Amino acid sequence: MFEDIPVEVGVVYEGERIRKPEMYVELGGPKIEQKFELLRVRDPEAVEDGAIRIIGPDLKDMAQGKSYPFGILIEVAGKELETDLEGVLERRIHEYCNYIQGFMHLNQRYDIWIRLSKKSFEKGLNTFELIGKVLLRLYRSEFPIIEKIQITFITDPEKIGEVYEEAIKVYEARDARARGLSDEEVDVFYGCTLCQSFAPNHVCVITPQRYANCGAISWFDGRAAARVDPKGPLFSIPKGECVDPIKGEFTGPNEALAKKTFGAVTKVWLYTAFGYPHTSCGCFEAAAFYIPEVDGLGIVYRGFKGIAVNGLSFGQIADSTAGGRQVDGFHGLSIEYMRSRKFLQADGGWSRVVWLPSELKERLKEFIPKEIYDKIATEKDASNIDELREFLKNVEHPVVERWKEIEIVEEEKPEEEVVEGVPVGMGIPIMLKNVRIYAKRAIIRGGGGGKR
């Protein structure tokens, strides 16, 4: 199948990491503003079957060690294809690219980050035509309903903008469609294991009100994928009994995760960052992090290049929750989930959020309650914990009322007493005195009562 490809292709290369010293060239990534991957279902006459187009410099024309704007546009046609499948088929770009030896693909949508290794380039993987051939064959092999397919790679900085704008509009339209349905209205959730090559103990539980962490797969996408490929990485999860409607615990997801992670994860609370928080891979769009000094939650997203109010970068915070772990107070999530009414509802939702980057705050303006919007600090208001505490006092953020509860409880508890677990929920104060912070790894120890 891949005899004319100069490197090996197979699932064995999923999860391969290419560090900067091993890199020949980088496509997209944190240094590049415009990057995307988009799959569209077209009319048959609009697709030239098997065509691979390159707009801009090819791999062999790129300077070693540099980063380039990058877009992948895949257009497909077929009698059985529906637009509902676009997001699902698009997400397979991540999987299929990672089958290629020395070609690392991370993230999704407008956050893609690709690296080509020096070794693979030297072996002859020096043109996008070879990447395109692999994608064409894998899509045709796994999805016979695709009757025609063409692929366009865009690296020209002057040409990428037009398609990039189209991609952003398509992503937003997909997300908006999923906002009208609630978790209570369905009997089935969906699971995704596409990222288990990077995080073996991670399974995304996708509900109408909780998007996949990567932000690329909605409940509707999960339903479409499970119908087309029931044995694939996207599968149905019977919701089962609702154990806790506030924290979001259901028997179905618990059983599914226990099976898919071979017992490593046996319980998940979908609407909280504490206790048994949803696991994360490494593709999540944003991460919530607990700030014990103010008993609030901060949020940082992948596009933020600064340092969060707790002194850590997005990468450092992401390292604390990635890999399929359940870590109290750290929670990988999608931006779309932040638009949901279920957004961290057990923790107080937006009333518990005290800091987030200004660009993200503006992006979510219509979804943040008006009464709390101006009370959430950004990097423009607070760059450290002391400044944050002062800001929250001045604007009378809801967490300030919780500080009084904490002071009362701390006075009542002897210093030598060890408190096992940090209680969860708006009605119970957090024992700050018993939360030990390891700033370098951004891991909270001794809190939440969650799985260790």
C-alpha positions as CSV (number, residue, x, y, z in Angstrom):
1,M,0.0,0.0,0.0
2,F,2.9,2.4,0.7
3,E,5.7,1.0,-1.3
4,D,6.3,4.3,-3.1
5,I,6.6,6.2,0.3
6,P,10.2,6.5,1.4
7,V,9.4,6.1,5.2
8,E,7.3,3.6,7.0
9,V,3.6,4.2,7.6
10,G,1.7,2.5,10.4
11,V,0.0,2.8,13.8
12,V,3.3,2.0,15.5
13,Y,4.4,5.7,14.9
14,E,1.4,7.2,16.6
15,G,2.6,9.1,19.6
16,E,6.0,9.7,18.1
17,R,7.5,13.0,19.4
18,I,9.9,15.1,17.4
19,R,11.9,17.5,19.6
20,K,13.3,20.7,18.2
21,P,16.9,19.5,17.7
22,E,15.5,16.5,15.6
23,M,13.2,18.8,13.5
24,Y,13.8,19.6,9.9
25,V,10.8,22.0,9.5
26,E,7.7,23.1,11.5
27,L,4.3,23.7,10.0
28,G,1.9,25.8,12.1
29,G,2.6,25.6,15.8
30,P,2.7,28.3,18.5
31,K,4.8,30.8,16.5
32,I,2.4,30.9,13.5
33,E,-0.9,32.8,13.5
34,Q,-2.6,31.2,10.5
35,K,-2.8,27.5,10.4
36,F,-5.8,25.1,9.9
37,E,-7.1,21.8,8.8
38,L,-10.5,21.7,7.1
39,L,-12.5,18.9,5.5
40,R,-15.6,19.8,3.4
41,V,-18.2,17.6,1.7
42,R,-18.7,18.9,-1.8
43,D,-20.8,18.1,-4.9
44,P,-19.1,15.4,-7.0
45,E,-18.4,17.7,-9.9
46,A,-16.4,20.0,-7.6
47,V,-13.9,17.3,-6.7
48,E,-11.1,16.1,-8.9
49,D,-10.5,12.5,-7.5
50,G,-6.9,11.9,-6.5
51,A,-5.7,15.4,-7.0
52,I,-3.0,16.7,-4.7
53,R,-2.3,20.5,-4.9
54,I,0.4,22.5,-3.3
55,I,0.0,26.3,-3.0
56,G,3.2,27.8,-1.8
57,P,6.7,26.4,-1.0
58,D,6.9,22.6,-0.9
59,L,8.8,20.8,1.9
60,K,11.9,20.5,-0.2
61,D,11.8,24.3,-0.7
62,M,11.6,25.2,3.0
63,A,14.6,26.3,5.1
64,Q,15.7,23.9,7.7
65,G,14.7,24.8,11.3
66,K,12.0,27.4,10.2
67,S,8.3,27.6,11.0
68,Y,5.7,28.1,8.2
69,P,2.0,29.0,7.9
70,F,0.1,25.9,6.9
71,G,-3.3,24.8,5.9
72,I,-4.7,21.4,4.8
73,L,-8.0,21.5,2.8
74,I,-9.5,18.1,2.1
75,E,-12.6,17.9,-0.2
76,V,-14.6,14.8,-0.5
77,A,-17.7,13.6,-2.3
78,G,-20.0,10.6,-2.2
79,K,-23.7,9.7,-2.3
80,E,-23.7,8.6,1.4
81,L,-21.6,11.5,2.7
82,E,-23.4,14.2,4.8
83,T,-22.1,17.5,6.2
84,D,-22.6,16.0,9.7
85,L,-19.5,13.8,9.0
86,E,-17.2,16.7,8.2
87,G,-15.9,17.2,11.7
88,V,-15.4,13.4,12.2
89,L,-13.5,12.9,9.0
90,E,-11.5,16.1,9.6
91,R,-10.3,14.8,13.0
92,R,-8.8,11.7,11.2
93,I,-6.2,14.0,9.7
94,H,-4.5,13.9,13.2
95,E,-4.6,10.2,13.3
96,Y,-3.4,9.5,9.7
97,C,-0.6,12.1,9.8
98,N,0.8,10.4,12.9
99,Y,1.0,7.1,11.0
100,I,3.8,8.6,9.0
101,Q,7.3,7.9,10.4
102,G,8.9,11.2,11.4
103,F,5.8,13.4,10.8
104,M,4.3,14.5,14.1
105,H,0.8,16.1,14.2
106,L,-0.6,17.7,17.3
107,N,-3.9,19.5,18.1
108,Q,-6.7,20.3,15.7
109,R,-8.6,22.9,13.7
110,Y,-6.9,26.3,14.0
111,D,-4.2,25.0,16.4
112,I,-2.4,22.4,14.4
113,W,1.3,21.9,15.0
114,I,3.3,19.6,12.7
115,R,7.0,18.7,12.7
116,L,8.9,16.8,10.0
117,S,12.1,15.1,11.3
118,K,15.5,15.5,9.8
119,K,15.8,11.7,9.4
120,S,12.6,11.3,7.4
121,F,13.4,14.3,5.2
122,E,16.8,12.7,4.5
123,K,15.1,9.5,3.6
124,G,13.1,11.3,0.9
125,L,10.0,12.6,2.7
126,N,10.5,16.0,1.1
127,T,7.2,16.8,-0.7
128,F,3.6,17.3,0.3
129,E,2.6,15.0,-2.5
130,L,3.9,12.0,-0.5
131,I,1.9,13.2,2.6
132,G,-1.1,13.6,0.3
133,K,-0.8,10.1,-1.1
134,V,-0.8,8.6,2.4
135,L,-3.9,10.6,3.4
136,L,-5.7,9.7,0.2
137,R,-5.1,5.9,0.6
138,L,-6.0,5.9,4.3
139,Y,-9.3,7.8,3.8
140,R,-10.3,5.5,0.9
141,S,-9.3,2.4,2.8
142,E,-11.2,3.2,6.0
143,F,-14.2,5.1,4.5
144,P,-15.5,3.4,1.4
145,I,-18.3,5.9,1.3
146,I,-15.8,8.5,0.0
147,E,-16.1,8.2,-3.7
148,K,-13.9,11.2,-4.7
149,I,-11.2,13.0,-2.7
150,Q,-8.8,15.8,-3.4
151,I,-6.2,17.4,-1.0
152,T,-4.7,20.9,-1.1
153,F,-1.7,22.0,1.0
154,I,-1.3,25.7,1.5
155,T,2.0,27.3,2.7
156,D,1.9,30.6,0.8
157,P,1.3,33.3,3.5
158,E,-0.5,35.5,1.0
159,K,-2.9,32.8,-0.1
160,I,-3.7,31.0,3.2
161,G,-5.8,33.8,4.7
162,E,-8.8,33.3,2.5
163,V,-9.3,29.6,3.2
164,Y,-8.4,30.3,6.9
165,E,-11.3,32.7,7.2
166,E,-13.6,30.1,5.6
167,A,-12.4,27.5,8.1
168,I,-13.1,29.7,11.1
169,K,-16.6,30.3,9.9
170,V,-17.2,26.5,9.4
171,Y,-15.9,25.7,12.9
172,E,-18.2,28.3,14.4
173,A,-21.2,27.0,12.5
174,R,-20.6,23.5,13.6
175,D,-20.3,24.6,17.3
176,A,-23.4,26.7,17.2
177,R,-25.5,23.8,15.9
178,A,-24.7,21.8,19.0
179,R,-25.7,24.4,21.5
180,G,-29.4,23.8,21.4
181,L,-29.4,20.3,23.0
182,S,-29.0,19.5,26.7
183,D,-27.5,16.5,28.4
184,E,-30.8,15.7,30.0
185,E,-32.5,15.3,26.6
186,V,-30.4,12.3,25.4
187,D,-29.9,8.8,26.6
188,V,-26.6,8.3,24.9
189,F,-23.2,10.0,25.2
190,Y,-20.2,9.3,23.0
191,G,-16.6,8.5,23.7
192,C,-13.4,9.2,21.7
193,T,-10.1,7.3,22.0
194,L,-8.3,9.0,19.0
195,C,-5.6,10.4,21.4
196,Q,-4.8,7.2,23.3
197,S,-1.6,6.9,21.4
198,F,-0.4,10.0,23.3
199,A,-2.4,9.4,26.5
200,P,-3.2,5.7,27.1
201,N,-5.5,6.4,30.0
202,H,-7.6,9.1,28.3
203,V,-11.1,8.8,26.9
204,C,-13.1,11.9,25.9
205,V,-16.7,11.7,27.1
206,I,-18.7,13.8,24.7
207,T,-22.2,15.0,25.7
208,P,-24.4,17.7,24.1
209,Q,-23.1,20.2,26.6
210,R,-19.6,19.0,26.9
211,Y,-17.6,19.1,23.7
212,A,-14.5,16.9,23.2
213,N,-11.5,18.6,24.9
214,C,-9.9,19.2,21.5
215,G,-12.9,21.4,20.5
216,A,-13.2,19.4,17.2
217,I,-15.9,16.9,18.0
218,S,-19.5,17.6,19.1
219,W,-22.2,15.2,20.3
220,F,-23.6,15.3,16.8
221,D,-20.2,14.4,15.3
222,G,-19.9,11.5,17.7
223,R,-23.3,10.2,16.7
224,A,-22.5,10.5,13.0
225,A,-19.1,8.7,13.5
226,A,-20.5,5.9,15.6
227,R,-23.2,5.2,12.9
228,V,-20.6,5.1,10.0
229,D,-17.9,3.3,11.9
230,P,-19.3,1.6,15.0
231,K,-16.0,-0.2,15.8
232,G,-13.9,2.9,15.3
233,P,-12.4,5.3,17.9
234,L,-15.7,7.1,18.3
235,F,-18.3,5.0,20.0
236,S,-21.6,5.3,21.8
237,I,-21.8,5.3,25.6
238,P,-25.2,4.6,27.2
239,K,-25.7,7.4,29.7
240,G,-27.0,5.0,32.4
241,E,-28.1,6.2,35.8
242,C,-27.4,9.7,36.9
243,V,-25.5,9.4,40.2
244,D,-24.9,13.2,40.7
245,P,-26.5,15.7,38.4
246,I,-24.4,18.6,39.7
247,K,-20.9,17.0,39.4
248,G,-22.0,15.2,36.3
249,E,-21.5,11.5,37.3
250,F,-23.2,8.8,35.3
251,T,-22.9,5.0,35.5
252,G,-22.5,4.6,31.7
253,P,-19.3,6.8,31.3
254,N,-17.8,5.2,34.5
255,E,-18.2,1.8,33.0
256,A,-17.0,2.8,29.6
257,L,-13.8,4.5,31.0
258,A,-13.0,1.5,33.2
259,K,-13.2,-0.7,30.1
260,K,-11.3,1.5,27.7
261,T,-8.5,2.3,30.2
262,F,-8.3,-1.2,31.5
263,G,-9.3,-0.1,35.0
264,A,-6.9,2.9,35.2
265,V,-9.8,5.3,35.3
266,T,-13.0,4.1,36.9
267,K,-14.9,7.3,37.7
268,V,-15.4,10.7,36.1
269,W,-17.2,13.8,37.1
270,L,-18.0,15.8,33.9
271,Y,-18.8,19.2,35.4
272,T,-16.0,19.9,37.9
273,A,-12.3,20.4,38.0
274,F,-12.0,18.5,41.4
275,G,-12.5,15.0,42.7
276,Y,-12.6,12.9,39.6
277,P,-12.1,15.5,36.8
278,H,-12.3,14.5,33.2
279,T,-9.0,13.2,31.9
280,S,-7.0,15.1,29.3
281,C,-4.8,14.0,26.4
282,G,-2.6,16.9,25.1
283,C,-4.9,18.4,22.4
284,F,-7.2,20.3,24.7
285,E,-7.8,24.0,23.7
286,A,-7.6,25.4,27.2
287,A,-6.9,24.4,30.8
288,A,-8.5,25.5,34.1
289,F,-6.2,25.7,37.1
290,Y,-7.1,26.2,40.7
291,I,-5.6,29.2,42.6
292,P,-5.7,28.3,46.3
293,E,-4.6,31.7,47.5
294,V,-7.9,33.2,46.3
295,D,-10.0,30.0,46.1
296,G,-10.8,30.6,42.5
297,L,-10.1,29.1,39.0
298,G,-7.9,30.6,36.3
299,I,-8.1,29.6,32.7
300,V,-5.4,29.7,30.1
301,Y,-5.6,28.7,26.4
302,R,-3.2,27.5,23.8
303,G,-3.0,30.8,22.0
304,F,-1.9,32.7,25.0
305,K,1.9,33.3,24.8
306,G,2.3,35.1,28.1
307,I,2.6,33.8,31.7
308,A,-0.6,33.1,33.6
309,V,-1.3,34.8,36.9
310,N,0.1,31.8,38.9
311,G,3.5,32.3,37.2
312,L,3.2,29.4,34.7
313,S,2.9,29.2,31.0
314,F,0.2,27.3,29.1
315,G,2.7,24.5,28.4
316,Q,3.6,24.1,32.1
317,I,-0.1,24.1,33.1
318,A,-0.9,21.7,30.3
319,D,1.8,19.3,31.5
320,S,0.0,19.1,34.8
321,T,-3.1,17.6,33.4
322,A,-2.1,15.9,30.1
323,G,-1.5,12.2,29.7
324,G,-4.8,10.9,30.9
325,R,-4.3,11.8,34.5
326,Q,-7.0,13.1,37.0
327,V,-5.3,15.9,38.9
328,D,-7.4,18.0,41.3
329,G,-7.7,21.6,40.3
330,F,-6.4,21.1,36.8
331,H,-8.7,20.4,33.9
332,G,-8.2,20.4,30.2
333,L,-11.2,21.6,28.3
334,S,-12.4,23.0,25.0
335,I,-13.4,26.6,24.4
336,E,-16.8,25.5,23.3
337,Y,-17.4,23.8,26.7
338,M,-16.8,27.3,28.3
339,R,-20.0,28.4,26.4
340,S,-22.0,25.6,28.0
341,R,-24.4,26.0,30.8
342,K,-22.8,22.9,32.4
343,F,-19.4,24.6,32.4
344,L,-17.8,23.6,35.7
345,Q,-21.2,23.9,37.3
346,A,-20.2,22.0,40.5
347,D,-17.5,24.5,41.2
348,G,-19.7,27.6,40.6
349,G,-19.2,28.0,36.9
350,W,-18.2,31.5,35.8
351,S,-18.7,32.8,39.3
352,R,-15.6,30.8,40.4
353,V,-13.4,32.0,37.5
354,V,-11.1,34.8,38.6
355,W,-8.6,35.1,35.7
356,L,-8.3,34.5,32.0
357,P,-6.4,36.0,29.1
358,S,-8.1,39.2,27.7
359,E,-8.4,37.8,24.1
360,L,-10.2,34.7,25.4
361,K,-12.4,36.8,27.7
362,E,-13.5,39.0,24.7
363,R,-14.1,35.9,22.6
364,L,-16.4,34.5,25.2
365,K,-18.1,37.8,26.1
366,E,-21.6,36.8,25.1
367,F,-21.4,33.6,27.2
368,I,-20.0,35.0,30.4
369,P,-22.8,36.3,32.7
370,K,-22.9,40.1,32.5
371,E,-22.8,40.5,36.3
372,I,-19.5,38.6,36.5
373,Y,-17.8,39.7,33.2
374,D,-16.0,42.9,34.6
375,K,-15.1,41.1,37.8
376,I,-12.9,38.5,36.1
377,A,-9.3,39.7,35.9
378,T,-7.0,39.4,32.8
379,E,-3.3,39.8,32.3
380,K,-4.0,43.5,32.0
381,D,-5.4,43.6,35.5
382,A,-3.2,41.2,37.4
383,S,0.1,39.6,36.6
384,N,0.6,37.9,40.0
385,I,-1.4,36.6,42.9
386,D,-1.1,39.7,45.1
387,E,-2.4,41.9,42.3
388,L,-5.1,39.4,41.6
389,R,-6.2,39.4,45.2
390,E,-6.4,43.1,45.3
391,F,-8.3,43.3,42.0
392,L,-10.9,40.7,43.3
393,K,-11.4,42.7,46.5
394,N,-11.9,46.0,44.6
395,V,-14.5,44.6,42.2
396,E,-16.2,42.4,44.9
397,H,-15.9,39.2,43.0
398,P,-18.1,36.4,44.4
399,V,-15.1,34.4,45.7
400,V,-14.4,37.2,48.1
401,E,-17.4,36.1,50.2
402,R,-15.9,32.6,50.3
403,W,-12.7,34.0,51.9
404,K,-14.7,34.8,55.0
405,E,-15.8,31.1,55.3
406,I,-12.2,30.0,54.9
407,E,-11.0,32.3,57.6
408,I,-13.7,31.0,60.0
409,V,-12.9,27.4,59.3
410,E,-9.1,27.9,59.6
411,E,-9.6,29.5,63.0
412,E,-11.6,26.5,64.1
413,K,-9.2,23.9,62.9
414,P,-5.9,23.3,64.8
415,E,-2.8,23.7,62.7
416,E,-1.6,20.2,63.4
417,E,-4.8,18.6,62.2
418,V,-4.6,17.0,58.8
419,V,-7.6,17.4,56.6
420,E,-8.1,14.6,54.1
421,G,-9.3,15.9,50.8
422,V,-10.5,19.3,49.7
423,P,-14.3,19.6,49.7
424,V,-15.9,20.4,46.4
425,G,-18.7,22.8,45.7
426,M,-19.8,26.3,46.3
427,G,-21.3,25.7,49.7
428,I,-18.1,24.2,51.3
429,P,-14.9,26.3,51.9
430,I,-11.6,25.1,50.6
431,M,-8.9,24.4,53.3
432,L,-6.1,26.5,51.8
433,K,-3.8,25.7,54.7
434,N,-3.7,22.1,53.6
435,V,-3.1,22.6,49.9
436,R,0.6,22.3,49.2
437,I,1.6,23.9,45.9
438,Y,4.4,22.6,43.8
439,A,4.8,25.5,41.4
440,K,7.3,23.9,39.1
441,R,5.0,21.1,38.2
442,A,1.8,23.0,39.0
443,I,0.4,20.0,40.8
444,I,-1.9,20.4,43.9
445,R,-1.4,17.6,46.4
446,G,-3.7,16.7,49.3
447,G,-7.0,18.0,47.8
448,G,-10.2,16.9,46.3
449,G,-10.5,13.4,47.4
450,G,-9.8,12.3,43.8
451,K,-8.1,9.3,42.4
452,R,-4.3,9.3,42.9
